[in-house]
């Protein structure tokens, strides 16, 4: 359970900060996401970092038959791994499909709140 708590702490803080940034700095986040879509080099570098971190998380914590928390942590670990692989392997056209969604600035507060709630859940358990 020690690894599960560690990952709950890590994912909790990351989700809290990411969610807060979407609420506090939506214009800047919107711009950064646009830059990520437009720059293949940036997507590759971010994708490699996510792939590395996701693989580390999956290798250290791939528990599906345990508690709800263990399942949530395993799911998040796999999500990071897959997101990294998609950033590296998917063509730019794939990301252009999401551009309309990203242009909708009203989605940032909604996503921000969801991330904060998830982060609070994990941080509460982790700390």
PyMOL commands that set and color helices and strands:
alter all, ss='L'
color gray80, all
select helices_A, chain A and resi 2-24+26-38+40-60+68-89+92-96+99-103+106-126
alter helices_A, ss='H'
color red, helices_A
deselect
rebuild
show_as cartoon
